[in-house]
Amino acid sequence: MKNRIKILRAEHDLTQGELAKQLDVSRQTINAIEKGKFDPSLPLAFKLARLFEKTIEEIFEAEE
Amino acid sequence: MKYSSVNKRSSAGRTRLLAIWTALWVASLALLVFGNIFLWEGNTTITAVLLIINFLLGIGMIVANIKHLESLDELQRKIHLEAMGISLGIALVLGISYSTMDVTNLITFDAEISHLVIVIGISYFAGVVIGQYRYR
């Protein structure tokens, strides 16, 4: 699944570690999500959406 | 609550607890096996009491392992789940093959459960390392 987390993180001037801290996950998890290696759970996707004040669809894009 | 401040600490704490429970279980098993031979020379009462203690410590270790898994975040849990899947599969397939080799006398020695435990440990560890590498 594609996502815009890296861009949004840069817009908010956050490091992976800082974002991980705010989302209560490890930095490795943020890195894996950004690289598309790991799809987050729905609760984590909602946390991301709330943090960046976006909808889930604005952050994630399902690949056909 | 933040992962880095609370969960990470609690995860480290639970890992330490798991290590303590595991060490106690292994030590009680060693005492049970070697003590039976070298210390109390087959006294069944002492052996039975230590077996019960070993069993209870084993339950404690299982609970500590569950709590350790609960303290991990979702990616780390996935890594451990995949490692467990690999480990279980290898243990089942190799365990049956090993046992069959013993039954059909393809090997000259007896198939020991301890060999299977070593295989489970190594394959689980390898599974975690592979997972960490895949999702780095």
N, CA and C atoms of all chains as a GROMACS GRO file, in nm:
protein
  600
    1MET      N    1   0.085  -0.121   0.000
    1MET     CA    2   0.000   0.000   0.000
    1MET      C    3   0.089   0.126   0.000
    2LYS      N    4   0.061   0.216  -0.097
    2LYS     CA    5   0.139   0.341  -0.103
    2LYS      C    6   0.091   0.437   0.006
    3ASN      N    7   0.179   0.526   0.048
    3ASN     CA    8   0.136   0.624   0.147
    3ASN      C    9   0.220   0.753   0.136
    4ARG      N   10   0.168   0.859   0.197
    4ARG     CA   11   0.233   0.990   0.190
    4ARG      C   12   0.296   1.029   0.325
    5ILE      N   13   0.327   0.931   0.405
    5ILE     CA   14   0.375   0.961   0.541
    5ILE      C   15   0.507   1.038   0.541
    6LYS      N   16   0.597   0.998   0.452
    6LYS     CA   17   0.728   1.064   0.449
    6LYS      C   18   0.711   1.213   0.416
    7ILE      N   19   0.621   1.243   0.321
    7ILE     CA   20   0.597   1.383   0.282
    7ILE      C   21   0.532   1.459   0.397
    8LEU      N   22   0.428   1.398   0.455
    8LEU     CA   23   0.358   1.463   0.567
    8LEU      C   24   0.450   1.485   0.687
    9ARG      N   25   0.537   1.386   0.708
    9ARG     CA   26   0.632   1.398   0.819
    9ARG      C   27   0.726   1.516   0.795
   10ALA      N   28   0.770   1.529   0.671
   10ALA     CA   29   0.860   1.641   0.637
   10ALA      C   30   0.786   1.775   0.652
   11GLU      N   31   0.661   1.776   0.610
   11GLU     CA   32   0.580   1.900   0.622
   11GLU      C   33   0.565   1.942   0.768
   12HIS      N   34   0.554   1.844   0.854
   12HIS     CA   35   0.537   1.872   0.997
   12HIS      C   36   0.672   1.878   1.071
   13ASP      N   37   0.780   1.866   0.993
   13ASP     CA   38   0.915   1.874   1.049
   13ASP      C   39   0.937   1.773   1.163
   14LEU      N   40   0.900   1.650   1.132
   14LEU     CA   41   0.915   1.544   1.233
   14LEU      C   42   1.015   1.440   1.184
   15THR      N   43   1.096   1.390   1.274
   15THR     CA   44   1.184   1.278   1.240
   15THR      C   45   1.103   1.149   1.257
   16GLN      N   46   1.156   1.039   1.205
   16GLN     CA   47   1.087   0.910   1.223
   16GLN      C   48   1.073   0.878   1.371
   17GLY      N   49   1.177   0.909   1.446
   17GLY     CA   50   1.174   0.881   1.590
   17GLY      C   51   1.068   0.962   1.663
   18GLU      N   52   1.056   1.090   1.624
   18GLU     CA   53   0.955   1.176   1.688
   18GLU      C   54   0.814   1.130   1.654
   19LEU      N   55   0.795   1.093   1.527
   19LEU     CA   56   0.663   1.044   1.487
   19LEU      C   57   0.630   0.914   1.560
   20ALA      N   58   0.730   0.826   1.568
   20ALA     CA   59   0.711   0.699   1.638
   20ALA      C   60   0.670   0.722   1.783
   21LYS      N   61   0.735   0.821   1.845
   21LYS     CA   62   0.706   0.854   1.985
   21LYS      C   63   0.561   0.899   2.000
   22GLN      N   64   0.516   0.983   1.907
   22GLN     CA   65   0.379   1.036   1.915
   22GLN      C   66   0.274   0.929   1.888
   23LEU      N   67   0.315   0.827   1.810
   23LEU     CA   68   0.218   0.721   1.775
   23LEU      C   69   0.230   0.598   1.864
   24ASP      N   70   0.325   0.603   1.957
   24ASP     CA   71   0.341   0.492   2.050
   24ASP      C   72   0.386   0.362   1.983
   25VAL      N   73   0.473   0.376   1.881
   25VAL     CA   74   0.529   0.259   1.814
   25VAL      C   75   0.681   0.277   1.804
   26SER      N   76   0.749   0.176   1.748
   26SER     CA   77   0.894   0.188   1.733
   26SER      C   78   0.929   0.264   1.605
   27ARG      N   79   1.052   0.317   1.599
   27ARG     CA   80   1.096   0.388   1.479
   27ARG      C   81   1.102   0.293   1.360
   28GLN      N   82   1.136   0.167   1.388
   28GLN     CA   83   1.142   0.064   1.284
   28GLN      C   84   1.005   0.048   1.216
   29THR      N   85   0.899   0.060   1.294
   29THR     CA   86   0.763   0.046   1.239
   29THR      C   87   0.733   0.160   1.143
   30ILE      N   88   0.768   0.283   1.182
   30ILE     CA   89   0.745   0.399   1.095
   30ILE      C   90   0.823   0.384   0.965
   31ASN      N   91   0.948   0.343   0.978
   31ASN     CA   92   1.033   0.322   0.861
   31ASN      C   93   0.973   0.217   0.766
   32ALA      N   94   0.928   0.105   0.823
   32ALA     CA   95   0.871  -0.003   0.741
   32ALA      C   96   0.741   0.042   0.672
   33ILE      N   97   0.661   0.124   0.742
   33ILE     CA   98   0.537   0.174   0.682
   33ILE      C   99   0.571   0.270   0.567
   34GLU      N  100   0.663   0.360   0.592
   34GLU     CA  101   0.702   0.458   0.489
   34GLU      C  102   0.753   0.389   0.362
   35LYS      N  103   0.828   0.282   0.382
   35LYS     CA  104   0.885   0.211   0.267
   35LYS      C  105   0.784   0.115   0.202
   36GLY      N  106   0.664   0.107   0.260
   36GLY     CA  107   0.561   0.019   0.205
   36GLY      C  108   0.586  -0.128   0.234
   37LYS      N  109   0.674  -0.156   0.330
   37LYS     CA  110   0.703  -0.296   0.364
   37LYS      C  111   0.602  -0.352   0.462
   38PHE      N  112   0.534  -0.262   0.532
   38PHE     CA  113   0.440  -0.305   0.636
   38PHE      C  114   0.317  -0.216   0.633
   39ASP      N  115   0.200  -0.279   0.628
   39ASP     CA  116   0.074  -0.202   0.632
   39ASP      C  117   0.028  -0.189   0.777
   40PRO      N  118   0.002  -0.066   0.821
   40PRO     CA  119  -0.038  -0.050   0.962
   40PRO      C  120  -0.179  -0.102   0.988
   41SER      N  121  -0.208  -0.127   1.114
   41SER     CA  122  -0.343  -0.168   1.152
   41SER      C  123  -0.437  -0.047   1.136
   42LEU      N  124  -0.566  -0.072   1.138
   42LEU     CA  125  -0.664   0.037   1.126
   42LEU      C  126  -0.649   0.139   1.241
   43PRO      N  127  -0.634   0.094   1.368
   43PRO     CA  128  -0.616   0.193   1.476
   43PRO      C  129  -0.493   0.282   1.454
   44LEU      N  130  -0.384   0.224   1.405
   44LEU     CA  131  -0.262   0.304   1.382
   44LEU      C  132  -0.284   0.399   1.264
   45ALA      N  133  -0.355   0.353   1.162
   45ALA     CA  134  -0.385   0.440   1.047
   45ALA      C  135  -0.471   0.559   1.093
   46PHE      N  136  -0.567   0.535   1.182
   46PHE     CA  137  -0.651   0.644   1.236
   46PHE      C  138  -0.566   0.741   1.318
   47LYS      N  139  -0.472   0.687   1.395
   47LYS     CA  140  -0.384   0.773   1.476
   47LYS      C  141  -0.304   0.864   1.384
   48LEU      N  142  -0.252   0.808   1.274
   48LEU     CA  143  -0.176   0.887   1.177
   48LEU      C  144  -0.264   0.996   1.116
   49ALA      N  145  -0.386   0.956   1.079
   49ALA     CA  146  -0.478   1.050   1.016
   49ALA      C  147  -0.510   1.166   1.111
   50ARG      N  148  -0.534   1.133   1.238
   50ARG     CA  149  -0.565   1.236   1.338
   50ARG      C  150  -0.446   1.330   1.359
   51LEU      N  151  -0.327   1.269   1.366
   51LEU     CA  152  -0.206   1.348   1.390
   51LEU      C  153  -0.179   1.447   1.276
   52PHE      N  154  -0.197   1.402   1.153
   52PHE     CA  155  -0.169   1.489   1.038
   52PHE      C  156  -0.294   1.566   0.992
   53GLU      N  157  -0.406   1.546   1.064
   53GLU     CA  158  -0.534   1.612   1.032
   53GLU      C  159  -0.573   1.588   0.886
   54LYS      N  160  -0.568   1.461   0.848
   54LYS     CA  161  -0.607   1.416   0.714
   54LYS      C  162  -0.701   1.298   0.728
   55THR      N  163  -0.765   1.261   0.618
   55THR     CA  164  -0.844   1.137   0.620
   55THR      C  165  -0.747   1.023   0.588
   56ILE      N  166  -0.789   0.902   0.619
   56ILE     CA  167  -0.703   0.787   0.588
   56ILE      C  168  -0.676   0.778   0.438
   57GLU      N  169  -0.780   0.809   0.358
   57GLU     CA  170  -0.764   0.803   0.212
   57GLU      C  171  -0.663   0.907   0.161
   58GLU      N  172  -0.648   1.015   0.234
   58GLU     CA  173  -0.551   1.118   0.192
   58GLU      C  174  -0.408   1.076   0.223
   59ILE      N  175  -0.394   0.979   0.311
   59ILE     CA  176  -0.260   0.933   0.349
   59ILE      C  177  -0.223   0.803   0.276
   60PHE      N  178  -0.321   0.712   0.271
   60PHE     CA  179  -0.294   0.580   0.212
   60PHE      C  180  -0.367   0.563   0.079
   61GLU      N  181  -0.300   0.491  -0.010
   61GLU     CA  182  -0.361   0.463  -0.140
   61GLU      C  183  -0.344   0.314  -0.168
   62ALA      N  184  -0.458   0.246  -0.181
   62ALA     CA  185  -0.452   0.102  -0.204
   62ALA      C  186  -0.404   0.074  -0.346
   63GLU      N  187  -0.312  -0.023  -0.357
   63GLU     CA  188  -0.262  -0.060  -0.490
   63GLU      C  189  -0.351  -0.167  -0.548
   64GLU      N  190  -0.389  -0.148  -0.673
   64GLU     CA  191  -0.479  -0.246  -0.740
   64GLU      C  192  -0.403  -0.374  -0.772
   65MET      N  193   0.022   0.798   2.644
   65MET     CA  194   0.147   0.730   2.675
   65MET      C  195   0.228   0.710   2.548
   66LYS      N  196   0.354   0.739   2.554
   66LYS     CA  197   0.440   0.732   2.436
   66LYS      C  198   0.519   0.603   2.435
   67TYR      N  199   0.541   0.548   2.314
   67TYR     CA  200   0.614   0.422   2.301
   67TYR      C  201   0.753   0.434   2.363
   68SER      N  202   0.823   0.543   2.326
   68SER     CA  203   0.962   0.557   2.368
   68SER      C  204   0.976   0.573   2.519
   69SER      N  205   0.882   0.642   2.579
   69SER     CA  206   0.896   0.669   2.722
   69SER      C  207   0.840   0.559   2.809
   70VAL      N  208   0.725   0.507   2.772
   70VAL     CA  209   0.660   0.410   2.861
   70VAL      C  210   0.668   0.268   2.805
   71ASN      N  211   0.616   0.248   2.681
   71ASN     CA  212   0.609   0.113   2.627
   71ASN      C  213   0.747   0.052   2.607
   72LYS      N  214   0.843   0.136   2.560
   72LYS     CA  215   0.976   0.083   2.535
   72LYS      C  216   1.038   0.036   2.666
   73ARG      N  217   1.015   0.118   2.772
   73ARG     CA  218   1.068   0.081   2.902
   73ARG      C  219   0.998  -0.045   2.951
   74SER      N  220   0.866  -0.049   2.933
   74SER     CA  221   0.793  -0.164   2.981
   74SER      C  222   0.827  -0.287   2.897
   75SER      N  223   0.855  -0.265   2.766
   75SER     CA  224   0.897  -0.375   2.681
   75SER      C  225   1.031  -0.430   2.727
   76ALA      N  226   1.123  -0.339   2.758
   76ALA     CA  227   1.255  -0.382   2.807
   76ALA      C  228   1.241  -0.454   2.941
   77GLY      N  229   1.152  -0.400   3.026
   77GLY     CA  230   1.128  -0.462   3.156
   77GLY      C  231   1.070  -0.601   3.142
   78ARG      N  232   0.977  -0.614   3.048
   78ARG     CA  233   0.914  -0.746   3.027
   78ARG      C  234   1.010  -0.845   2.963
   79THR      N  235   1.102  -0.794   2.880
   79THR     CA  236   1.205  -0.881   2.822
   79THR      C  237   1.296  -0.933   2.934
   80ARG      N  238   1.330  -0.842   3.026
   80ARG     CA  239   1.414  -0.881   3.140
   80ARG      C  240   1.342  -0.985   3.226
   81LEU      N  241   1.213  -0.962   3.249
   81LEU     CA  242   1.134  -1.057   3.328
   81LEU      C  243   1.130  -1.194   3.261
   82LEU      N  244   1.113  -1.193   3.129
   82LEU     CA  245   1.110  -1.319   3.054
   82LEU      C  246   1.244  -1.391   3.068
   83ALA      N  247   1.353  -1.315   3.061
   83ALA     CA  248   1.487  -1.374   3.076
   83ALA      C  249   1.503  -1.436   3.215
   84ILE      N  250   1.452  -1.367   3.317
   84ILE     CA  251   1.463  -1.417   3.456
   84ILE      C  252   1.384  -1.547   3.472
   85TRP      N  253   1.258  -1.546   3.424
   85TRP     CA  254   1.174  -1.666   3.434
   85TRP      C  255   1.236  -1.783   3.358
   86THR      N  256   1.292  -1.754   3.239
   86THR     CA  257   1.353  -1.860   3.158
   86THR      C  258   1.476  -1.916   3.229
   87ALA      N  259   1.559  -1.826   3.285
   87ALA     CA  260   1.679  -1.870   3.357
   87ALA      C  261   1.641  -1.958   3.478
   88LEU      N  262   1.535  -1.916   3.550
   88LEU     CA  263   1.491  -1.994   3.666
   88LEU      C  264   1.441  -2.131   3.624
   89TRP      N  265   1.367  -2.135   3.513
   89TRP     CA  266   1.314  -2.262   3.463
   89TRP      C  267   1.428  -2.356   3.422
   90VAL      N  268   1.526  -2.303   3.348
   90VAL     CA  269   1.640  -2.384   3.303
   90VAL      C  270   1.722  -2.431   3.424
   91ALA      N  271   1.744  -2.341   3.521
   91ALA     CA  272   1.822  -2.378   3.640
   91ALA      C  273   1.750  -2.487   3.719
   92SER      N  274   1.618  -2.475   3.733
   92SER     CA  275   1.543  -2.577   3.809
   92SER      C  276   1.545  -2.710   3.736
   93LEU      N  277   1.545  -2.706   3.603
   93LEU     CA  278   1.551  -2.830   3.524
   93LEU      C  279   1.687  -2.897   3.541
   94ALA      N  280   1.793  -2.814   3.537
   94ALA     CA  281   1.929  -2.867   3.554
   94ALA      C  282   1.945  -2.928   3.693
   95LEU      N  283   1.892  -2.858   3.794
   95LEU     CA  284   1.900  -2.908   3.931
   95LEU      C  285   1.824  -3.040   3.944
   96LEU      N  286   1.707  -3.045   3.882
   96LEU     CA  287   1.624  -3.165   3.886
   96LEU      C  288   1.697  -3.285   3.824
   97VAL      N  289   1.753  -3.265   3.706
   97VAL     CA  290   1.816  -3.375   3.633
   97VAL      C  291   1.949  -3.417   3.698
   98PHE      N  292   2.037  -3.317   3.722
   98PHE     CA  293   2.169  -3.352   3.775
   98PHE      C  294   2.165  -3.381   3.925
   99GLY      N  295   2.076  -3.311   3.996
   99GLY     CA  296   2.061  -3.337   4.140
   99GLY      C  297   2.013  -3.478   4.164
  100ASN      N  298   1.926  -3.526   4.081
  100ASN     CA  299   1.872  -3.662   4.094
  100ASN      C  300   1.984  -3.766   4.080
  101ILE      N  301   2.084  -3.732   4.001
  101ILE     CA  302   2.196  -3.826   3.979
  101ILE      C  303   2.305  -3.808   4.085
  102PHE      N  304   2.343  -3.681   4.109
  102PHE     CA  305   2.463  -3.655   4.190
  102PHE      C  306   2.437  -3.612   4.335
  103LEU      N  307   2.319  -3.556   4.364
  103LEU     CA  308   2.297  -3.501   4.499
  103LEU      C  309   2.211  -3.590   4.588
  104TRP      N  310   2.090  -3.617   4.547
  104TRP     CA  311   2.002  -3.697   4.635
  104TRP      C  312   1.980  -3.839   4.582
  105GLU      N  313   2.052  -3.875   4.479
  105GLU     CA  314   2.062  -4.012   4.426
  105GLU      C  315   1.930  -4.088   4.421
  106GLY      N  316   1.834  -4.030   4.350
  106GLY     CA  317   1.709  -4.102   4.321
  106GLY      C  318   1.601  -4.093   4.427
  107ASN      N  319   1.616  -4.005   4.526
  107ASN     CA  320   1.509  -3.985   4.627
  107ASN      C  321   1.386  -3.929   4.554
  108THR      N  322   1.282  -4.011   4.546
  108THR     CA  323   1.166  -3.974   4.463
  108THR      C  324   1.089  -3.854   4.518
  109THR      N  325   1.089  -3.836   4.651
  109THR     CA  326   1.015  -3.722   4.710
  109THR      C  327   1.078  -3.590   4.664
  110ILE      N  328   1.212  -3.581   4.679
  110ILE     CA  329   1.282  -3.458   4.638
  110ILE      C  330   1.263  -3.436   4.487
  111THR      N  331   1.275  -3.542   4.411
  111THR     CA  332   1.260  -3.532   4.265
  111THR      C  333   1.120  -3.482   4.229
  112ALA      N  334   1.018  -3.537   4.296
  112ALA     CA  335   0.879  -3.498   4.267
  112ALA      C  336   0.854  -3.351   4.302
  113VAL      N  337   0.908  -3.308   4.419
  113VAL     CA  338   0.890  -3.168   4.461
  113VAL      C  339   0.956  -3.074   4.360
  114LEU      N  340   1.078  -3.109   4.320
  114LEU     CA  341   1.150  -3.024   4.224
  114LEU      C  342   1.082  -3.025   4.086
  115LEU      N  343   1.021  -3.138   4.053
  115LEU     CA  344   0.949  -3.146   3.925
  115LEU      C  345   0.829  -3.051   3.926
  116ILE      N  346   0.758  -3.046   4.041
  116ILE     CA  347   0.644  -2.955   4.054
  116ILE      C  348   0.692  -2.810   4.044
  117ILE      N  349   0.804  -2.780   4.116
  117ILE     CA  350   0.860  -2.643   4.110
  117ILE      C  351   0.898  -2.607   3.966
  118ASN      N  352   0.962  -2.701   3.898
  118ASN     CA  353   1.003  -2.679   3.758
  118ASN      C  354   0.881  -2.652   3.669
  119PHE      N  355   0.774  -2.730   3.694
  119PHE     CA  356   0.650  -2.713   3.616
  119PHE      C  357   0.590  -2.575   3.641
  120LEU      N  358   0.585  -2.533   3.768
  120LEU     CA  359   0.528  -2.401   3.801
  120LEU      C  360   0.613  -2.288   3.743
  121LEU      N  361   0.745  -2.304   3.748
  121LEU     CA  362   0.833  -2.204   3.687
  121LEU      C  363   0.812  -2.198   3.536
  122GLY      N  364   0.783  -2.314   3.477
  122GLY     CA  365   0.754  -2.320   3.333
  122GLY      C  366   0.628  -2.242   3.299
  123ILE      N  367   0.527  -2.253   3.385
  123ILE     CA  368   0.402  -2.177   3.363
  123ILE      C  369   0.432  -2.026   3.374
  124GLY      N  370   0.514  -1.991   3.475
  124GLY     CA  371   0.555  -1.851   3.490
  124GLY      C  372   0.626  -1.800   3.366
  125MET      N  373   0.709  -1.884   3.308
  125MET     CA  374   0.782  -1.846   3.187
  125MET      C  375   0.685  -1.825   3.070
  126ILE      N  376   0.585  -1.909   3.059
  126ILE     CA  377   0.486  -1.895   2.951
  126ILE      C  378   0.410  -1.763   2.967
  127VAL      N  379   0.367  -1.733   3.090
  127VAL     CA  380   0.295  -1.608   3.116
  127VAL      C  381   0.384  -1.487   3.084
  128ALA      N  382   0.511  -1.496   3.126
  128ALA     CA  383   0.607  -1.387   3.099
  128ALA      C  384   0.624  -1.368   2.948
  129ASN      N  385   0.623  -1.478   2.875
  129ASN     CA  386   0.638  -1.470   2.728
  129ASN      C  387   0.516  -1.402   2.665
  130ILE      N  388   0.398  -1.435   2.714
  130ILE     CA  389   0.276  -1.372   2.662
  130ILE      C  390   0.279  -1.222   2.690
  131LYS      N  391   0.318  -1.185   2.813
  131LYS     CA  392   0.324  -1.043   2.849
  131LYS      C  393   0.431  -0.970   2.768
  132HIS      N  394   0.540  -1.039   2.740
  132HIS     CA  395   0.645  -0.981   2.656
  132HIS      C  396   0.591  -0.950   2.517
  133LEU      N  397   0.516  -1.046   2.460
  133LEU     CA  398   0.459  -1.024   2.326
  133LEU      C  399   0.358  -0.908   2.328
  134GLU      N  400   0.283  -0.898   2.436
  134GLU     CA  401   0.184  -0.788   2.449
  134GLU      C  402   0.252  -0.652   2.455
  135SER      N  403   0.376  -0.647   2.504
  135SER     CA  404   0.445  -0.519   2.518
  135SER      C  405   0.508  -0.471   2.387
  136LEU      N  406   0.508  -0.558   2.286
  136LEU     CA  407   0.569  -0.521   2.158
  136LEU      C  408   0.470  -0.440   2.074
  137ASP      N  409   0.521  -0.363   1.977
  137ASP     CA  410   0.429  -0.292   1.887
  137ASP      C  411   0.389  -0.385   1.771
  138GLU      N  412   0.300  -0.337   1.684
  138GLU     CA  413   0.239  -0.430   1.587
  138GLU      C  414   0.338  -0.490   1.488
  139LEU      N  415   0.440  -0.417   1.447
  139LEU     CA  416   0.540  -0.474   1.355
  139LEU      C  417   0.623  -0.580   1.424
  140GLN      N  418   0.665  -0.550   1.547
  140GLN     CA  419   0.746  -0.647   1.621
  140GLN      C  420   0.667  -0.775   1.648
  141ARG      N  421   0.538  -0.759   1.676
  141ARG     CA  422   0.452  -0.876   1.696
  141ARG      C  423   0.445  -0.960   1.568
  142LYS      N  424   0.433  -0.891   1.454
  142LYS     CA  425   0.427  -0.961   1.325
  142LYS      C  426   0.556  -1.039   1.301
  143ILE      N  427   0.669  -0.977   1.334
  143ILE     CA  428   0.799  -1.043   1.317
  143ILE      C  429   0.805  -1.170   1.402
  144HIS      N  430   0.759  -1.158   1.527
  144HIS     CA  431   0.761  -1.275   1.616
  144HIS      C  432   0.660  -1.381   1.572
  145LEU      N  433   0.545  -1.336   1.522
  145LEU     CA  434   0.444  -1.432   1.474
  145LEU      C  435   0.499  -1.512   1.357
  146GLU      N  436   0.564  -1.443   1.263
  146GLU     CA  437   0.622  -1.513   1.147
  146GLU      C  438   0.733  -1.608   1.191
  147ALA      N  439   0.814  -1.564   1.289
  147ALA     CA  440   0.922  -1.650   1.340
  147ALA      C  441   0.864  -1.775   1.406
  148MET      N  442   0.753  -1.756   1.480
  148MET     CA  443   0.688  -1.870   1.544
  148MET      C  444   0.632  -1.967   1.440
  149GLY      N  445   0.577  -1.912   1.332
  149GLY     CA  446   0.523  -1.995   1.224
  149GLY      C  447   0.633  -2.079   1.161
  150ILE      N  448   0.747  -2.016   1.134
  150ILE     CA  449   0.861  -2.087   1.076
  150ILE      C  450   0.909  -2.195   1.172
  151SER      N  451   0.923  -2.156   1.298
  151SER     CA  452   0.973  -2.247   1.401
  151SER      C  453   0.881  -2.368   1.420
  152LEU      N  454   0.750  -2.341   1.426
  152LEU     CA  455   0.652  -2.449   1.444
  152LEU      C  456   0.656  -2.544   1.324
  153GLY      N  457   0.660  -2.488   1.205
  153GLY     CA  458   0.663  -2.570   1.083
  153GLY      C  459   0.786  -2.658   1.078
  154ILE      N  460   0.901  -2.597   1.106
  154ILE     CA  461   1.027  -2.673   1.102
  154ILE      C  462   1.026  -2.781   1.210
  155ALA      N  463   0.978  -2.745   1.330
  155ALA     CA  464   0.974  -2.843   1.440
  155ALA      C  465   0.884  -2.961   1.404
  156LEU      N  466   0.771  -2.933   1.343
  156LEU     CA  467   0.676  -3.039   1.306
  156LEU      C  468   0.736  -3.129   1.199
  157VAL      N  469   0.782  -3.069   1.090
  157VAL     CA  470   0.834  -3.147   0.977
  157VAL      C  471   0.960  -3.223   1.016
  158LEU      N  472   1.058  -3.151   1.075
  158LEU     CA  473   1.183  -3.218   1.114
  158LEU      C  474   1.161  -3.318   1.227
  159GLY      N  475   1.072  -3.282   1.320
  159GLY     CA  476   1.044  -3.370   1.434
  159GLY      C  477   0.987  -3.503   1.389
  160ILE      N  478   0.892  -3.497   1.296
  160ILE     CA  479   0.831  -3.622   1.245
  160ILE      C  480   0.934  -3.703   1.166
  161SER      N  481   1.012  -3.633   1.081
  161SER     CA  482   1.115  -3.702   1.002
  161SER      C  483   1.217  -3.768   1.094
  162TYR      N  484   1.257  -3.694   1.196
  162TYR     CA  485   1.358  -3.744   1.293
  162TYR      C  486   1.306  -3.867   1.367
  163SER      N  487   1.181  -3.857   1.411
  163SER     CA  488   1.118  -3.968   1.483
  163SER      C  489   1.105  -4.090   1.392
  164THR      N  490   1.067  -4.066   1.266
  164THR     CA  491   1.051  -4.175   1.170
  164THR      C  492   1.186  -4.242   1.141
  165MET      N  493   1.292  -4.161   1.135
  165MET     CA  494   1.426  -4.216   1.114
  165MET      C  495   1.465  -4.309   1.229
  166ASP      N  496   1.421  -4.272   1.349
  166ASP     CA  497   1.450  -4.357   1.466
  166ASP      C  498   1.369  -4.486   1.459
  167VAL      N  499   1.239  -4.473   1.432
  167VAL     CA  500   1.150  -4.590   1.428
  167VAL      C  501   1.193  -4.688   1.320
  168THR      N  502   1.235  -4.636   1.204
  168THR     CA  503   1.274  -4.723   1.092
  168THR      C  504   1.422  -4.761   1.094
  169ASN      N  505   1.490  -4.722   1.203
  169ASN     CA  506   1.632  -4.753   1.223
  169ASN      C  507   1.725  -4.696   1.115
  170LEU      N  508   1.684  -4.583   1.059
  170LEU     CA  509   1.773  -4.516   0.964
  170LEU      C  510   1.888  -4.448   1.037
  171ILE      N  511   1.866  -4.419   1.167
  171ILE     CA  512   1.974  -4.366   1.250
  171ILE      C  513   2.003  -4.468   1.360
  172THR      N  514   2.127  -4.473   1.401
  172THR     CA  515   2.167  -4.577   1.498
  172THR      C  516   2.141  -4.537   1.643
  173PHE      N  517   2.119  -4.405   1.664
  173PHE     CA  518   2.095  -4.356   1.801
  173PHE      C  519   1.947  -4.323   1.820
  174ASP      N  520   1.908  -4.301   1.947
  174ASP     CA  521   1.769  -4.267   1.977
  174ASP      C  522   1.741  -4.119   1.945
  175ALA      N  523   1.622  -4.092   1.890
  175ALA     CA  524   1.581  -3.953   1.865
  175ALA      C  525   1.549  -3.889   2.000
  176GLU      N  526   1.618  -3.782   2.034
  176GLU     CA  527   1.600  -3.716   2.164
  176GLU      C  528   1.518  -3.588   2.147
  177ILE      N  529   1.428  -3.563   2.242
  177ILE     CA  530   1.344  -3.442   2.239
  177ILE      C  531   1.432  -3.317   2.250
  178SER      N  532   1.547  -3.330   2.321
  178SER     CA  533   1.635  -3.214   2.339
  178SER      C  534   1.688  -3.163   2.206
  179HIS      N  535   1.709  -3.255   2.111
  179HIS     CA  536   1.757  -3.214   1.978
  179HIS      C  537   1.651  -3.126   1.911
  180LEU      N  538   1.525  -3.165   1.928
  180LEU     CA  539   1.414  -3.089   1.868
  180LEU      C  540   1.403  -2.950   1.933
  181VAL      N  541   1.426  -2.945   2.065
  181VAL     CA  542   1.420  -2.817   2.136
  181VAL      C  543   1.528  -2.722   2.082
  182ILE      N  544   1.646  -2.777   2.054
  182ILE     CA  545   1.755  -2.695   1.997
  182ILE      C  546   1.713  -2.642   1.860
  183VAL      N  547   1.654  -2.729   1.779
  183VAL     CA  548   1.609  -2.688   1.644
  183VAL      C  549   1.503  -2.577   1.654
  184ILE      N  550   1.410  -2.592   1.750
  184ILE     CA  551   1.305  -2.490   1.769
  184ILE      C  552   1.370  -2.357   1.805
  185GLY      N  553   1.464  -2.360   1.900
  185GLY     CA  554   1.531  -2.238   1.945
  185GLY      C  555   1.606  -2.170   1.833
  186ILE      N  556   1.683  -2.248   1.758
  186ILE     CA  557   1.764  -2.190   1.649
  186ILE      C  558   1.673  -2.135   1.539
  187SER      N  559   1.569  -2.210   1.502
  187SER     CA  560   1.482  -2.165   1.392
  187SER      C  561   1.402  -2.041   1.434
  188TYR      N  562   1.362  -2.032   1.561
  188TYR     CA  563   1.290  -1.914   1.609
  188TYR      C  564   1.381  -1.791   1.606
  189PHE      N  565   1.503  -1.810   1.654
  189PHE     CA  566   1.600  -1.700   1.654
  189PHE      C  567   1.628  -1.655   1.511
  190ALA      N  568   1.649  -1.752   1.421
  190ALA     CA  569   1.675  -1.718   1.280
  190ALA      C  570   1.554  -1.645   1.220
  191GLY      N  571   1.434  -1.689   1.255
  191GLY     CA  572   1.312  -1.625   1.205
  191GLY      C  573   1.302  -1.479   1.248
  192VAL      N  574   1.338  -1.452   1.373
  192VAL     CA  575   1.335  -1.313   1.425
  192VAL      C  576   1.441  -1.228   1.353
  193VAL      N  577   1.560  -1.284   1.336
  193VAL     CA  578   1.668  -1.210   1.268
  193VAL      C  579   1.627  -1.179   1.123
  194ILE      N  580   1.572  -1.278   1.054
  194ILE     CA  581   1.527  -1.257   0.915
  194ILE      C  582   1.418  -1.150   0.910
  195GLY      N  583   1.324  -1.157   1.004
  195GLY     CA  584   1.215  -1.058   1.011
  195GLY      C  585   1.269  -0.917   1.034
  196GLN      N  586   1.362  -0.904   1.128
  196GLN     CA  587   1.422  -0.771   1.156
  196GLN      C  588   1.490  -0.718   1.031
  197TYR      N  589   1.556  -0.806   0.957
  197TYR     CA  590   1.626  -0.765   0.835
  197TYR      C  591   1.524  -0.724   0.727
  198ARG      N  592   1.418  -0.803   0.713
  198ARG     CA  593   1.315  -0.775   0.610
  198ARG      C  594   1.245  -0.642   0.631
  199TYR      N  595   1.216  -0.608   0.755
  199TYR     CA  596   1.139  -0.487   0.784
  199TYR      C  597   1.225  -0.371   0.835
  200ARG      N  598   1.354  -0.379   0.812
  200ARG     CA  599   1.442  -0.272   0.866
  200ARG      C  600   1.422  -0.143   0.784
   0.00000   0.00000   0.00000
